[in-house]
């Protein structure tokens, strides 16, 4: 049957894009567009990048990328958008309405597409798998982003420092480093955050850890933390360095490791300009200047800058001696003490007991 002989009885066209269905008024232009979709004809091309489209309206919207024009702005926060549909979706952020609820767990969403993606969590289906490492994903977009890890592609770059990222969401989070904005604060402790993560913050204060490891029963507040932890038991290291082939349990460790080869230290202290490879190292360093000691002993209330220092201190109260010498079985509270002790057996002592005694003699 010829496309031109299709019945023209419907007054509207129902176009499905992903999980969303758009209803378009029927006219000759929409008919032409549908015929061009079927024939793969794209008669309208951009004079900047030569990208082609099936309709002139699509080309007009595309040109705004090059011109920077954002004609649709939010009345609440003045954020501007290239497309009207993006503004409509954005407006739901300011509204408390979440009309789309999951019939399994009753979790509510602002967008129907978000609900559809969430439903795949209960189904457990991961139809998109990587042809390199066989890791499976619920969403095709997640698979596309994951493939960039294997090929080393980082298509998103910061226009301030030129740092590149695999995912667009990572770039958007990175931008907050330059702006310094932390618009989200916790209702319980007033901690400011660059991202809106109220559910995660609630779990920190409530102590809720609903995701438990089946091997050692260790529990976590987030499923992603559990997945990373389980690689300890399986010894899975899916992320490998393209320079030295060293493999890692998680992507963050790989990215930090790669700074060794590049010499990059992207996190610098605004007080003394000392630079670090990891943001966590910078945060710990800044406590030297601020005097902050956020970790305190629950027995004697002594405060520490680092959690690891507090845990070592607590062994004084508990009497725990976790480190034992494999030669004489003598036990120690700290690993460093055990390593110094082992020099007795290996003969690598820097100072003999006689030298120490003679140096301590009062003349």
MIZA-649604 format. One line per 10 residues: number of its first residue (from 1); for each residue x, z, y of N, C-alpha, C. Coordinates in steps of 0.001 Angstrom, whole numbers. Layout:
// residues N
NUM) X Z Y X Z Y X Z Y | ...
//
This chain:
// residues 363
1) 856 0 -1205 0 0 0 886 0 1246 | 582 -810 2214 1341 -844 3462 1043 399 4293 | 2067 869 5017 1858 2035 5877 822 1750 6947 | 743 507 7390 -198 165 8458 -1632 196 7972 | -1837 166 6663 -3195 171 6137 -3679 1576 5810 | -2855 2602 6194 -3278 3974 5944 -4527 4294 6755 | -5374 5150 6179 -6604 5526 6868 -6284 6278 8140 | -6984 5974 9231 -6769 6635 10512 -7876 7631 10816 | -8565 8124 9761 -9673 9053 9973 -9241 10395 10545 | -8122 10998 10069 -7764 12314 10635 -7477 12227 12134
11) -7911 13242 12855 -7699 13286 14297 -6367 13954 14620 | -5861 14771 13693 -4597 15461 13915 -3688 15214 12728 | -2392 15419 12976 -1398 15328 11908 -845 16725 11637 | -727 17099 10359 -136 18370 9964 1282 18089 9475 | 2274 18536 10266 3669 18291 9942 4298 19606 9510 | 4850 19645 8290 5482 20852 7777 6982 20755 7985 | 7546 21763 8689 8986 21851 8909 9433 23211 8404 | 10106 23249 7254 10480 24526 6650 9235 25282 6246 | 9108 26538 6746 7933 27341 6445 6835 27180 7501 | 7113 26449 8561 6172 26336 9664 5404 25018 9589
21) 4144 25061 9965 3295 23877 9985 2866 23618 11422 | 3166 22419 11925 2823 22050 13294 1667 21052 13257 | 699 21262 14112 -457 20371 14204 -287 19515 15452 | -176 18214 15257 64 17302 16365 -1158 16425 16596 | -1516 16164 17865 -2622 15236 18137 -2247 13829 17680 | -3195 13154 17097 -2918 11818 16555 -3071 10767 17656 | -2069 9917 17829 -2155 8753 18703 -1161 7725 18206 | -1027 6637 18931 -162 5553 18467 1303 5993 18419 | 1719 6854 19371 3102 7307 19376 3438 8139 18145 | 2514 9076 17776 2783 9887 16596 2771 9033 15335
31) 1912 7992 15309 1915 7084 14162 3255 6368 14062 | 3765 5874 15209 5054 5186 15200 6167 6112 14719 | 6122 7369 15192 7149 8318 14783 7126 8541 13282 | 5922 8687 12702 5834 8902 11270 6320 7688 10492 | 6015 6494 10995 6507 5277 10343 8026 5201 10420 | 8601 5628 11562 10057 5603 11699 10710 6648 10797 | 10020 7797 10598 10553 8809 9682 10671 8234 8280 | 9630 7508 7867 9628 6936 6519 10653 5814 6390 | 10831 5045 7454 11754 3914 7393 13167 4282 7824 | 13360 5581 8256 14650 6089 8738 15114 5341 9994
41) 14194 4789 10733 14527 4085 11967 14628 5099 13109 | 15719 5005 13896 15936 5919 15017 16341 5084 16236 | 15360 4612 16977 15653 3655 18046 16148 4268 19354 | 16106 5608 19486 16493 6240 20746 17810 7002 20531 | 18860 6593 21218 20181 7200 21017 20709 7803 22315 | 21495 8886 22166 22086 9596 23296 23286 8809 23811 | 23364 8626 25139 24478 7863 25717 25750 8702 25858 | 25680 9998 25468 26860 10859 25519 27525 10955 24147 | 26724 11277 23118 27294 11492 21780 26774 10500 20743 | 25902 9584 21172 25366 8529 20296 24461 9025 19175
51) 24065 10273 19204 23132 10769 18204 21774 10107 18423 | 21119 9675 17344 19886 8900 17456 18670 9716 17021 | 17523 9372 17604 16276 10085 17347 15135 9107 17142 | 14050 9612 16515 12898 8757 16236 11960 8653 17428 | 12086 9557 18413 11191 9509 19572 11960 9797 20848 | 11420 9314 21947 12071 9520 23237 12013 10985 23656 | 10928 11691 23270 10801 13103 23625 11899 13926 22951 | 12237 13565 21723 13326 14266 21034 14653 14014 21746 | 14839 12789 22215 16063 12461 22935 16146 13235 24246 | 15018 13372 24952 14995 14115 26216 15408 15566 25991
61) 14865 16185 24915 15226 17579 24611 16700 17688 24242 | 17190 16710 23492 18599 16734 23086 19534 16649 24294 | 19201 15827 25277 20072 15647 26445 20294 16939 27216 | 19352 17890 27061 19513 19173 27751 20729 19946 27237 | 21164 19655 26003 22364 20297 25473 23575 19900 26317 | 23646 18626 26683 24777 18139 27472 24659 18549 28937 | 23441 18546 29455 23258 18846 30879 23215 20345 31161 | 22931 21143 30104 22816 22585 30299 21466 22998 30862 | 20555 22074 30984 19225 22384 31540 18432 23257 30570 | 17836 24317 31111 16978 25213 30328 15695 25443 31129
71) 14735 24544 30976 13556 24580 31858 12530 25660 31523 | 12666 26314 30357 11656 27295 29951 12280 28688 29996 | 11745 29549 30865 12318 30891 31034 11278 31969 30756 | 11752 33100 30279 10893 34225 29941 10516 34987 31211 | 9244 35322 31369 8770 36058 32544 9218 37517 32528 | 9612 38013 31356 9967 39422 31226 11448 39649 31518 | 12327 38877 30839 13773 39120 30963 14527 37947 31583 | 13796 36897 31947 14379 35714 32605 15325 34905 31725 | 15368 35193 30443 16193 34384 29543 15608 32988 29463 | 16475 31979 29547 16005 30587 29600 16312 29856 28303
81) 15503 28849 28011 15612 28113 26762 15505 26620 27001 | 16098 25875 26082 16033 24408 26154 14670 23912 25692 | 14139 24544 24643 12880 24093 24052 11765 25104 24289 | 10572 24614 24463 9415 25476 24694 9113 26333 23465 | 9288 25763 22269 9031 26522 21052 9950 27733 20941 | 11205 27589 21404 12135 28719 21375 11661 29836 22303 | 11081 29471 23449 10536 30477 24361 9359 31202 23715 | 8493 30451 23051 7313 31063 22402 7756 32075 21353 | 8763 31705 20552 9280 32625 19533 9934 33833 20189 | 10667 33608 21283 11349 34701 21984 10358 35713 22540
91) 9224 35265 23042 8239 36155 23649 7736 37214 22676 | 7799 36925 21377 7344 37906 20395 8245 39139 20379 | 9487 39009 20882 10404 40162 20941 9841 41232 21868 | 9257 40825 22976 8724 41768 23963 7382 42353 23531 | 6733 41708 22605 5456 42208 22100 5689 43087 20878 | 4887 44127 20740 4982 45007 19574 4207 44462 18380 | 3551 43354 18560 2721 42804 17485 3588 42208 16380 | 3274 42587 15164 3904 42023 13972 2781 41632 13012 | 2193 40472 13228 977 40119 12492 1185 39697 11044 | 2435 39474 10647 2687 38974 9292 3298 40091 8447
101) 2514 40583 7472 2943 41715 6656 3148 41294 5215 | 4153 41878 4588 4449 41610 3185 3438 42353 2318 | 2833 41664 1349 1822 42309 502 2442 43143 -617 | 3775 43194 -688 4449 44010 -1699 4888 45348 -1104 | 5619 45295 39 6162 46526 629 5574 46844 1998 | 4655 45995 2475 3963 46193 3764 4871 46076 4984 | 6099 45599 4812 6972 45378 5961 6382 44256 6807 | 6354 44459 8126 5708 43507 9025 6738 42711 9815 | 6365 41495 10172 7267 40584 10868 6536 39900 12018 | 7327 39507 13009 6766 38784 14151 6471 37330 13804
111) 7289 36738 12944 7168 35319 12621 6808 35122 11159 | 6004 34116 10909 5626 33797 9536 6844 33350 8724 | 7749 32623 9364 8949 32161 8672 9816 33338 8218 | 9859 34410 9045 10616 35606 8659 9991 36280 7441 | 8661 36308 7410 7960 36886 6256 8267 36090 4989 | 8231 34754 5085 8479 33909 3920 9897 34132 3382 | 10860 34257 4291 12226 34522 3844 12333 35893 3188 | 11619 36877 3769 11647 38229 3212 11050 38270 1817 | 10006 37509 1564 9319 37534 261 10258 37166 -878 | 11265 36367 -584 12206 35984 -1639 13027 37178 -2115
121) 13085 38259 -1307 13799 39473 -1728 13131 40078 -2947 | 11793 40125 -2947 11055 40713 -4061 11085 39804 -5286 | 11056 38508 -5043 11076 37577 -6170 12410 37528 -6874 | 13474 37891 -6136 14797 37890 -6734 15380 36503 -6941 | 14692 35484 -6489 15171 34116 -6700 16266 33777 -5696 | 17320 33192 -6204 18424 32698 -5369 18720 31273 -5818 | 17911 30326 -5324 18002 28955 -5855 19195 28156 -5370 | 19915 28656 -4362 21028 27887 -3791 22351 28544 -4202 | 23134 27840 -5011 24390 28410 -5511 25581 27581 -5068 | 26692 28266 -4838 27929 27625 -4400 28593 26931 -5591
131) 29017 25669 -5416 29641 24933 -6505 31117 25297 -6690 | 31630 26216 -5852 33022 26656 -5989 33103 27989 -6719 | 32331 28982 -6238 32419 30327 -6824 31119 30778 -7492 | 30107 29898 -7491 28813 30163 -8157 27998 31276 -7518 | 28394 31757 -6340 27597 32770 -5658 26272 32153 -5239 | 25181 32871 -5475 23839 32337 -5211 23241 32956 -3955 | 22382 32183 -3279 21776 32592 -2015 20280 32291 -2038 | 19558 33066 -1256 18123 32833 -1122 17828 31669 -188 | 18679 31485 823 18438 30475 1842 19516 29407 1795 | 19108 28182 2030 20064 27077 2041 21042 27224 3205
141) 20555 27737 4335 21422 27926 5496 22539 28918 5187 | 22237 29941 4368 23264 30906 3980 24330 30243 3118 | 23905 29351 2236 24859 28623 1390 25765 27734 2230 | 25186 27045 3214 25976 26155 4076 27040 26955 4820 | 26654 28116 5353 27626 28964 6044 28691 29494 5092 | 28275 29857 3872 29228 30384 2891 30286 29353 2513 | 29903 28092 2404 30855 27043 2017 32008 26918 3006 | 31755 27288 4250 32823 27241 5254 33981 28160 4893 | 33694 29224 4113 34749 30159 3712 35767 29436 2838 | 35285 28627 1917 36178 27955 967 36990 26838 1626
151) 36383 26137 2556 37087 25007 3173 37838 25421 4437 | 37687 26694 4818 38403 27187 5998 37828 26693 7309 | 36596 26244 7295 35971 25699 8500 35392 26821 9344 | 35686 26796 10643 35157 27776 11595 34585 26999 12773 | 33350 26539 12642 32805 25602 13636 32371 26234 14955 | 32324 27576 15022 31831 28233 16233 32990 28941 16936 | 33255 28542 18179 34390 29109 18914 33926 29771 20210 | 34610 30853 20576 34303 31591 21801 34864 30831 23005 | 34051 30630 24027 34497 29891 25212 35336 30750 26154 | 35545 32025 25801 36373 32916 26621 37784 33022 26036
161) 37881 33322 24735 39196 33547 24114 39521 32545 23022 | 38608 31602 22795 38803 30535 21795 38862 31032 20359 | 38504 32265 20092 38445 32753 18724 37326 32022 17987 | 37586 31655 16733 36615 30864 15979 35950 31704 14895 | 34749 31279 14516 33947 32020 13548 33282 31072 12566 | 32980 31599 11391 32292 30820 10362 30806 30730 10679 | 30241 31836 11157 28801 31887 11418 28521 31999 12916 | 27425 31373 13335 27019 31452 14734 26655 32887 15112 | 26049 33624 14171 25676 35011 14443 26923 35864 14715 | 28043 35561 14031 29288 36293 14280 29807 36018 15689
171) 29675 34768 16121 30098 34420 17484 29266 35163 18518 | 27956 35238 18300 27075 35916 19249 27408 37405 19336 | 27729 38029 18185 28128 39445 18204 29458 39607 18927 | 30364 38653 18726 31680 38709 19362 31565 38647 20883 | 30619 37879 21405 30464 37729 22850 30285 39070 23553 | 29703 40037 22844 29458 41339 23461 30763 42084 23741 | 31867 41699 23056 33167 42316 23331 33606 42008 24760 | 33399 40762 25174 33811 40353 26515 32869 40896 27593 | 31586 40935 27272 30626 41409 28271 30625 42931 28379 | 30977 43591 27262 30990 45055 27260 29609 45673 27233
181) 28579 44862 27082 27207 45367 27117 26848 46026 25788 | 26199 47168 25881 25660 47861 24708 24223 48261 25038 | 23305 47295 24941 21955 47532 25451 21069 48374 24543 | 21503 48649 23313 20647 49362 22373 21216 50761 22125 | 20347 51759 22226 20799 53135 22015 19917 53817 20983 | 20542 54731 20242 19836 55475 19208 18977 56569 19849 | 17742 56740 19378 16830 57734 19939 17265 59158 19613 | 18088 59326 18553 18430 60668 18102 19756 61151 18671 | 20756 60250 18768 22074 60700 19226 22546 59980 20480 | 21736 59040 20989 22043 58276 22203 23274 57383 22066
191) 23734 57155 20832 24852 56248 20632 24440 54844 21030 | 25286 54177 21816 24977 52833 22295 25540 51790 21334 | 24787 50711 21138 25177 49662 20198 25065 48299 20874 | 25875 47391 20386 25815 46019 20884 24676 45246 20258 | 24220 45719 19090 23158 45025 18386 22009 45979 18136 | 20822 45417 17931 19642 46226 17663 19536 46477 16174 | 19880 47715 15758 19833 48052 14340 19169 49416 14163 | 17910 49557 14620 17284 50883 14576 17103 51408 13161 | 16834 50522 12197 16602 50980 10829 17878 51575 10256 | 19013 50919 10503 20282 51405 9993 20631 52744 10622
201) 20390 52892 11926 20689 54153 12600 19833 55280 12049 | 18558 54973 11748 17667 55992 11192 18194 56503 9854 | 18747 55587 9038 19262 55987 7729 20490 56871 7870 | 21279 56665 8929 22462 57494 9149 22048 58942 9382 | 21024 59160 10226 20594 60515 10558 19789 61154 9436 | 19000 60366 8746 18168 60909 7674 18971 61129 6395 | 20140 60460 6306 20936 60570 5088 20389 59744 3947 | 19428 58899 4240 18810 58080 3184 19811 57055 2654 | 19974 57035 1329 20853 56072 658 20110 55520 -556 | 19231 54551 -324 18355 54087 -1414 19002 53132 -2410
211) 20230 52687 -2132 20863 51682 -2992 22005 52336 -3773 | 21788 52544 -5073 22744 53274 -5902 23426 52354 -6901 | 24709 52633 -7143 25498 51877 -8126 25117 52334 -9531 | 24869 51387 -10435 24464 51714 -11800 25634 52217 -12643 | 26859 51996 -12173 28032 52405 -12945 28426 53843 -12622 | 28615 54136 -11321 29091 55473 -10936 28065 56273 -10143 | 26891 55675 -9907 25769 56334 -9218 26025 56621 -7742 | 27124 56098 -7194 27361 56261 -5764 26282 55503 -4997 | 25725 56129 -3948 24598 55551 -3224 25010 55075 -1840 | 24300 54065 -1340 24615 53446 -60 23336 53228 736
221) 23502 53177 2049 22352 52987 2935 21968 51515 3046 | 22904 50626 2743 22631 49187 2881 22969 48453 1580 | 22160 47446 1208 22440 46704 -25 23760 45952 22 | 24166 45494 1209 25433 44765 1313 26612 45675 990 | 26509 46966 1361 27565 47916 1031 27644 48141 -471 | 26495 48158 -1121 26473 48315 -2573 27123 47119 -3265 | 26815 45916 -2784 27386 44705 -3381 28908 44727 -3276 | 29428 45106 -2105 30880 45192 -1943 31474 46257 -2857 | 30780 47396 -2976 31276 48477 -3827 31342 48052 -5286 | 30354 47321 -5762 30311 46933 -7171 31496 46066 -7578
231) 32120 45410 -6609 33297 44597 -6924 34481 45456 -7339 | 34437 46758 -7013 35486 47668 -7479 35444 47757 -8999 | 34236 47831 -9556 34080 47943 -11007 34343 46618 -11716 | 33920 45520 -11098 34091 44209 -11744 35440 43582 -11434 | 36151 44156 -10443 37430 43613 -9969 37274 42188 -9431 | 36060 41877 -8974 35812 40554 -8388 36445 40497 -6999 | 37196 39430 -6752 37829 39222 -5451 37562 37775 -5026 | 36374 37524 -4476 35983 36138 -4213 36598 35502 -2973 | 37282 36295 -2149 37835 35774 -904 39363 35754 -992 | 39953 34561 -936 41397 34433 -1074 42010 33798 166
241) 43233 34233 485 43960 33740 1653 44502 32341 1368 | 44303 31431 2287 44761 30049 2113 46269 29914 2289 | 46922 30965 2792 48373 30921 3012 49128 31483 1818 | 48769 32699 1375 49518 33360 301 48703 33594 -958 | 47425 33146 -953 46527 33250 -2122 46162 34685 -2494 | 46474 35645 -1667 46053 37011 -1945 44533 37091 -1875 | 43924 37768 -2848 42462 37815 -2940 41933 39173 -2499 | 40688 39171 -1982 40069 40376 -1422 38634 40521 -1893 | 38162 41773 -1838 36786 42072 -2243 35762 41584 -1233 | 36110 41635 45 35139 41278 1078 35781 40376 2125
251) 34930 39667 2831 35385 38683 3802 36107 39340 4979 | 35656 40523 5386 36280 41208 6507 37741 41534 6236 | 38032 41955 5001 39421 42269 4640 40282 41014 4679 | 39714 39895 4233 40456 38630 4280 40778 38242 5720 | 39790 38335 6607 40000 37944 8000 41045 38837 8666 | 41010 40133 8347 42015 41045 8891 43400 40706 8353 | 43470 40388 7070 44742 40018 6451 45335 38773 7094 | 44489 37801 7419 44976 36548 7984 45662 36742 9335 | 45358 37848 10011 46042 38154 11274 47530 38421 11044 | 47891 38834 9805 49307 39063 9494 50077 37753 9598
261) 49483 36685 9077 50158 35385 9098 50161 34784 10507 | 49060 34959 11209 48958 34354 12536 49635 35214 13616 | 49842 36515 13291 50397 37433 14289 49388 37835 15349 | 48154 37448 15152 47110 37723 16148 46723 39194 16136 | 46617 39775 17317 46124 41145 17506 45055 41088 18587 | 43824 40743 18193 42793 40436 19188 42165 41652 19865 | 42464 42864 19369 41832 44056 19927 42892 44875 20683 | 42758 44949 22004 43758 45643 22818 43129 46807 23573 | 43913 47860 23751 43472 49067 24448 43464 48802 25954 | 42379 49159 26622 42275 48926 28069 43005 49987 28883
271) 43624 50971 28205 44389 52006 28902 45880 51700 28861 | 46403 51425 27662 47850 51220 27517 48208 49819 27032 | 47209 48964 26840 47403 47568 26437 47978 47409 25034 | 48050 48449 24244 48502 48307 22859 47459 47503 22087 | 47924 46553 21278 47019 45633 20589 46983 45927 19091 | 45842 45613 18479 45623 45901 17067 44984 44701 16373 | 45217 44633 15069 44620 43562 14280 43158 43849 13962 | 42819 45120 13836 41460 45506 13464 40801 46308 14576 | 39504 46075 14760 38760 46807 15785 38692 48288 15453 | 38598 48624 14154 38536 50027 13747 39819 50763 14128
281) 40984 50063 14056 42250 50683 14470 42253 50959 15974 | 41670 50042 16743 41577 50243 18190 40703 51448 18519 | 39572 51566 17830 38658 52684 18088 39349 54017 17808 | 40087 54086 16682 40809 55326 16360 41895 55610 17396 | 42578 54557 17847 43644 54727 18841 43087 55255 20156 | 41927 54756 20569 41360 55155 21860 41036 56643 21925 | 40919 57286 20764 40651 58728 20752 41857 59524 21249 | 43044 58908 21204 44228 59568 21747 44068 59755 23254 | 43555 58739 23935 43373 58789 25388 42159 59638 25776 | 41095 59522 24996 39864 60231 25359 39870 61687 24898
291) 40731 62006 23903 40746 63368 23363 39585 63644 22425 | 38819 62622 22091 37653 62795 21224 38093 63172 19812 | 37437 64181 19244 37674 64603 17858 36307 64738 17184 | 35778 63632 16691 34393 63635 16214 34182 64248 14833 | 35280 64571 14128 35138 65094 12765 35576 66558 12738 | 34654 67448 12387 34964 68875 12378 34728 69474 10999 | 35562 70433 10645 35468 71112 9354 34247 72024 9339 | 33466 71957 8258 32254 72783 8187 32543 74219 7780 | 33825 74544 7543 34202 75919 7187 34772 76649 8399 | 35771 76044 9044 36445 76723 10155 36235 76028 11501
301) 35491 74921 11500 35136 74184 12724 36323 73504 13404 | 37469 73435 12748 38592 72707 13320 38234 71231 13414 | 38564 70603 14549 38158 69220 14795 39329 68257 14629 | 39000 67029 14239 40018 66019 13963 39595 64675 14549 | 40600 63858 14837 40327 62513 15344 39889 61572 14229 | 40438 61788 13026 40168 60883 11916 39474 61621 10774 | 38560 60914 10127 37840 61503 8998 38794 61840 7851 | 39789 60970 7626 40741 61212 6542 41524 62507 6786 | 41851 62797 8045 42572 64039 8373 41705 65254 8069 | 40409 65149 8367 39509 66267 8090 39395 66499 6584
311) 39314 65411 5800 39168 65541 4353 40425 66181 3740 | 41598 65818 4255 42824 66454 3767 42845 67942 4110 | 42382 68255 5341 42337 69659 5770 41403 70483 4890 | 40274 69931 4502 39283 70688 3735 39804 71114 2360 | 40860 70460 1887 41437 70857 599 42088 72234 689 | 42434 72668 1919 42977 74018 2106 41924 75045 1706 | 40675 74826 2129 39591 75765 1828 39135 75676 374 | 39104 74467 -159 38597 74290 -1528 39663 74558 -2585 | 40941 74504 -2172 42017 74684 -3139 42250 73473 -4022 | 41582 72384 -3697 41705 71169 -4510 43115 70594 -4395
321) 43692 70233 -5529 45012 69613 -5588 44888 68336 -6424 | 44586 67251 -5711 44216 66003 -6384 45407 65208 -6905 | 46600 65506 -6402 47764 64688 -6744 48725 65503 -7605 | 49041 64989 -8806 49929 65710 -9707 51106 64834 -10102 | 52234 65447 -10279 53466 64752 -10658 53389 64332 -12125 | 53711 63068 -12402 53628 62573 -13774 54826 62981 -14619 | 55777 63730 -14032 56947 64207 -14784 56758 65666 -15193 | 56438 66527 -14212 56335 67965 -14518 54927 68510 -14331 | 53975 67623 -13948 52551 67982 -13799 52265 68957 -12659 | 53214 69185 -11779 52951 70031 -10625 51936 69346 -9723
331) 50996 70115 -9212 49897 69546 -8426 50081 69804 -6936 | 49541 68892 -6140 49681 68953 -4682 48360 68569 -4028 | 48181 69097 -2817 46987 68754 -2051 47098 67366 -1450 | 48300 66989 -1023 48485 65731 -317 49399 64788 -1107 | 49104 63521 -1023 49904 62523 -1724 51335 62496 -1197 | 51479 62675 128 52819 62667 724 53676 63802 175 | 53064 64972 -62 53809 66105 -631 54265 65789 -2048 | 53401 65132 -2820 53774 64770 -4184 54924 63764 -4188 | 54872 62782 -3263 55927 61767 -3213 57274 62387 -2838 | 57253 63374 -1913 58494 64071 -1580 59020 64858 -2780
341) 58089 65484 -3517 58482 66250 -4702 59112 65349 -5763 | 58601 64156 -5959 59097 63261 -7003 60539 62820 -6768 | 61006 62977 -5534 62395 62645 -5247 63359 63597 -5971 | 62872 64782 -6356 63695 65723 -7119 64044 65114 -8472 | 63042 64486 -9098 63260 63905 -10424 64043 62603 -10354 | 63827 61828 -9283 64477 60527 -9195 65887 60607 -8619 | 66236 61794 -8034 67555 61937 -7440 67680 61264 -6094 | 66544 60983 -5442 66571 60285 -4151 66399 61242 -2984 | 66668 62542 -3192 66500 63510 -2115 67458 63216 -967 | 66922 63242 210 67755 63023 1390 68645 64222 1664
351) 68167 65431 1320 68926 66656 1577 68891 67522 320 | 70032 67990 -89 70081 68883 -1250 69731 70301 -811 | 69401 71121 -1794 69003 72494 -1482 70165 73267 -862 | 71422 72994 -1336 72581 73689 -780 72768 73367 695 | 72527 72054 1050 72682 71653 2445 71642 72331 3311 | 70417 72423 2783 69334 73052 3549 69632 74543 3758 | 70169 75198 2673 70476 76613 2806 71587 76846 3849 | 72643 76017 3786 73759 76227 4706 73363 75922 6145 | 72428 74948 6320 72017 74604 7684 71129 75680 8282 | 70512 76491 7395 69623 77536 7920 70342 78874 8114
361) 71653 78921 7751 72397 80172 7903 72731 80414 9365 | 72458 81592 9813 72731 81943 11204 74212 82324 11353 | 74882 81694 12276 76320 81966 12520 76436 83019 13603
//
